[in-house]
Amino acid sequence: MKLPPGLGLGLAALGRPGYLNLGHGDDLGAHRDPDDLRARTAEVLDAAYAGGIRYLDAARSYGRAEEFLAAWLEQRGPPDVVVGSKWGYTYTAGWEVDADPPEVKDHSLATLQRQLAETRAILGDRLALLQIHSATLETGVLDDREVLDALAALRETGVGIGFTTSGADQAATIRKALRVGGFDAVQSTWNLHERSAEDALAEADAAGLQVIVKEALANGRLTDRAGDPRLLEAARDLGATADALALAAALERPWARVVLSGAATVDTLRSNLAARAIESVPALDELREEPEAYWSRRSAIPWT
């Protein structure tokens, strides 16, 4: 399995009516029923494909994202997109925006088996990559021999196996997974505020894993809506938007194969796509935050 390099599209903000991106509620407005989001997803996917995006990223916990994606794939029939999904969280919000909790994490073998069957029923043989959703040292999933053996068996059928990371200990999780082996891809948070995983991601790349960057816009904190004034000034100096500059910084990492856009509107996606035209990206080291502070701030972002 080879991931197409460059920008990809994550469907977290499109498959369910609530998400923790700043401005998500404004993006969706009152049009949040399943038919509305199905149509919106198709519009954004059309724009993404026209813009050259060829990696599409879903998850069982992204509401009906897999279903919306499958409908688009069936209607459009693009032969050259690569589809990834994730298991490990169950969506529990019942299409409510402010449900608490909106999803429940469980890395057991039973959850893997159930969610893989659900994903297969929806996406069929379009599934190219299955990822452990938010693997951490605490859940013990990287030590669970039954889960690892089941993933290895799936890998033998030609489906790539990956894992995603979150939290201040991303680097430790990545290095643990490298010791365990059996993975083709890793998806981690990296952005101008949170850079703590970059050395571990470089190690993963050197070990042959394909690196996917998520949350490159820090859930909206690295956009014109909410960006640090220093980011906004640097973007203005380049004649760019803040989101494009932040994505360009991620695309510039030598170990990053795919950088995800999480756009929920066509206009946002087009602004994101402009990242590819930025040739000189300033370091902006002054935007770096300590991991614990970053993740504490992220956990305080409300779902809208």
C-alpha positions in Angstrom: 0.0 0.0 0.0 1.4 3.4 -1.1 -0.3 6.6 0.0 -0.5 9.3 -2.6 1.8 12.2 -1.3 0.7 15.7 -0.6 -2.6 17.0 0.9 -5.3 14.5 1.9 -8.8 15.0 3.2 -10.0 14.0 6.6 -13.8 13.6 7.1 -14.1 14.2 10.8 -15.9 17.5 10.4 -18.2 16.3 7.6 -19.6 13.0 8.9 -21.3 14.2 12.0 -23.1 17.5 13.0 -20.7 18.4 15.8 -16.9 18.6 16.0 -14.3 20.5 18.0 -12.9 22.7 15.2 -13.2 26.4 16.0 -15.9 27.8 13.7 -17.4 24.4 12.8 -20.8 25.5 13.9 -20.6 28.6 11.7 -19.5 26.4 8.8 -22.5 24.1 9.0 -25.1 26.6 10.3 -28.5 25.0 10.6 -28.0 22.5 7.9 -26.9 19.5 9.9 -29.3 16.7 9.2 -27.8 13.6 7.5 -29.0 14.5 4.0 -27.5 18.0 4.3 -24.1 16.5 5.4 -24.2 13.8 2.8 -24.6 16.5 0.1 -21.9 18.7 1.7 -19.5 15.8 1.9 -20.0 15.1 -1.8 -19.4 18.8 -2.7 -16.2 18.9 -0.7 -15.0 15.5 -2.0 -15.7 16.7 -5.6 -13.6 19.8 -4.9 -10.9 17.8 -3.3 -10.6 15.4 -6.2 -10.6 18.2 -8.7 -7.8 19.8 -6.6 -5.6 16.7 -6.8 -6.3 15.2 -3.4 -6.1 11.4 -3.6 -6.0 10.2 0.0 -9.3 10.2 2.0 -9.4 9.5 5.7 -12.5 8.4 7.7 -13.2 6.5 10.9 -16.0 4.5 12.6 -16.4 7.4 15.1 -16.9 10.1 12.4 -20.6 9.7 12.5 -21.7 8.7 9.0 -18.5 9.7 7.2 -17.8 6.2 5.9 -21.4 6.0 4.5 -21.1 9.4 2.9 -17.7 8.5 1.4 -19.0 5.2 0.1 -21.9 6.9 -1.7 -19.5 9.3 -3.3 -17.2 6.5 -4.4 -20.1 4.6 -5.9 -21.4 7.6 -7.8 -18.1 9.0 -9.0 -16.1 5.8 -9.3 -12.6 7.4 -9.0 -10.1 4.6 -9.6 -7.1 6.4 -8.1 -8.1 7.4 -4.6 -6.8 5.6 -1.5 -9.2 5.2 1.4 -8.2 4.9 5.0 -10.4 4.4 8.1 -9.9 3.7 11.8 -11.3 1.6 14.6 -11.2 2.0 18.3 -13.8 4.7 19.0 -17.6 4.2 18.9 -19.7 7.2 18.0 -22.3 7.7 20.8 -23.6 11.2 20.1 -26.7 10.1 18.3 -26.5 13.0 15.9 -26.5 15.5 18.8 -23.9 18.3 18.7 -23.3 18.6 22.5 -23.6 14.9 23.5 -21.2 14.0 26.4 -19.3 11.9 25.5 -19.7 12.0 21.7 -17.5 8.9 21.4 -16.3 6.1 23.5 -12.8 4.6 23.2 -12.2 0.8 23.4 -9.3 -1.0 21.9 -10.5 -4.6 22.6 -10.4 -7.4 20.1 -14.2 -7.4 20.1 -14.3 -3.8 19.0 -11.8 -4.4 16.3 -13.8 -7.3 14.9 -17.1 -5.5 15.1 -15.9 -2.2 13.6 -13.9 -3.9 10.9 -17.0 -5.8 9.8 -18.9 -2.5 9.8 -16.3 -0.7 7.8 -16.1 -3.6 5.3 -19.8 -3.6 4.9 -19.7 0.0 3.9 -16.5 0.5 2.1 -15.9 -3.0 0.8 -12.6 -3.5 -1.1 -12.0 0.3 -1.3 -10.5 0.1 2.2 -6.7 0.3 1.8 -5.6 1.3 5.2 -7.0 0.5 8.7 -5.7 2.4 11.6 -5.9 2.0 15.4 -7.6 5.2 16.4 -5.6 7.1 19.0 -3.3 4.4 20.2 -1.7 5.2 23.5 0.5 3.4 26.0 -2.3 3.5 28.5 -4.8 1.5 26.6 -2.3 -1.4 26.1 -3.4 -1.9 22.5 0.2 -2.2 21.4 0.7 -5.0 23.9 -2.5 -6.9 23.1 -1.3 -10.0 21.2 -4.8 -10.9 20.1 -5.4 -7.5 18.5 -2.0 -7.4 16.9 -2.4 -10.9 15.5 -5.8 -9.9 14.0 -4.3 -6.9 12.4 -1.4 -8.9 11.0 -3.9 -11.3 9.5 -5.7 -8.4 7.9 -2.4 -7.1 6.6 -1.8 -10.4 4.9 -4.9 -9.8 2.8 -3.4 -6.6 1.4 -4.9 -4.0 3.7 -2.3 -1.6 5.2 -2.2 -1.3 9.0 -1.6 1.9 10.8 -2.1 3.7 14.0 -2.9 7.3 15.1 -1.6 9.1 18.1 -2.8 11.9 20.3 -1.7 13.6 23.5 1.5 14.8 25.0 3.1 11.3 24.8 2.8 10.8 21.1 6.5 10.3 20.6 6.6 7.5 23.2 3.7 5.8 21.5 5.3 6.0 18.1 8.5 4.5 19.3 6.7 1.7 21.1 4.9 0.9 17.8 8.2 0.8 16.0 9.5 -1.7 18.5 6.3 -3.8 18.1 6.4 -3.7 14.3 3.8 -4.7 11.8 2.7 -1.2 10.8 2.7 0.5 7.4 1.6 4.0 8.5 1.4 6.4 11.4 -0.9 9.4 11.7 0.0 12.0 14.3 -0.7 15.5 15.3 2.0 17.9 14.2 1.5 21.7 13.7 3.3 24.9 14.4 2.1 24.9 18.0 2.6 21.1 18.7 5.9 19.8 17.3 6.9 17.3 20.0 6.4 14.2 17.8 8.6 15.3 15.0 11.8 13.4 15.9 9.8 10.2 16.4 8.0 10.7 13.1 11.3 11.1 11.4 12.3 7.8 12.9 9.1 6.2 11.7 9.7 7.5 8.2 13.3 6.1 8.3 11.8 2.8 9.4 9.6 2.7 6.3 6.3 3.8 7.7 4.3 6.4 5.8 3.6 9.4 7.9 0.2 11.2 7.9 -0.1 14.5 9.6 -3.4 15.4 11.3 -4.6 18.5 13.0 -2.0 20.6 11.1 -4.3 23.6 11.8 -4.6 22.9 15.5 -8.4 22.5 15.3 -8.8 26.0 13.8 -6.2 27.8 16.0 -3.9 28.2 13.0 -6.4 29.9 10.7 -7.5 33.5 10.0 -10.3 32.9 12.5 -8.2 32.4 15.5 -4.5 32.5 14.6 -1.7 34.0 16.6 -1.0 37.6 15.4 2.6 36.5 14.4 1.2 33.8 12.2 -1.3 36.2 10.6 1.5 38.7 9.9 3.7 36.1 8.4 0.9 35.0 6.2 0.1 38.5 5.1 3.7 39.0 4.2 3.5 36.0 1.8 0.1 37.1 0.4 -1.4 33.9 1.9 -4.0 32.8 4.4 -3.0 31.6 7.8 -4.3 28.1 7.1 -2.4 27.8 3.9 0.8 28.8 5.6 0.3 26.4 8.5 -0.4 23.5 6.1 2.6 24.5 4.0 4.8 24.2 7.1 3.6 20.6 7.6 4.0 19.8 3.9 7.6 21.0 4.2 8.5 18.3 6.8 10.7 15.8 5.0 9.1 12.9 6.8 5.5 13.9 6.0 3.9 11.9 3.2 0.3 13.1 3.6 -1.0 16.2 5.4 -4.7 16.2 6.1 -7.1 19.0 5.4 -10.1 18.8 7.7 -12.2 21.2 5.6 -16.0 21.3 6.1 -16.6 23.7 3.2 -15.5 24.1 -0.4 -14.2 27.6 0.3 -12.1 26.3 3.2 -10.7 23.5 1.1 -9.7 25.8 -1.6 -7.9 28.0 0.9 -6.1 24.9 2.2 -5.1 23.8 -1.3 -3.2 27.1 -1.7 -0.6 25.8 0.7 1.0 24.0 -2.2 1.9 27.3 -3.8 3.9 28.6 -0.8 7.6 28.1 -1.5 9.3 29.8 1.4 7.9 28.9 4.8 9.2 30.8 7.8 10.2 28.7 10.9 7.8 30.5 13.2 9.5 28.8 16.2 7.9 31.4 18.5 4.6 29.6 18.0 5.8 26.4 19.6 4.0 25.4 22.8 4.8 22.8 25.4 2.9 19.6 24.7 1.0 19.5 28.0 -0.2 23.0 27.6 -1.2 22.4 24.0 -3.2 19.3 24.7 -4.9 20.9 27.8 -6.0 23.8 25.6 -7.2 21.4 22.9 -9.3 19.5 25.4 -11.1 22.7 26.3 -12.3 23.4 22.8 -16.1 22.9 22.7 -17.9 20.8 20.2 -20.1 23.0 17.9 
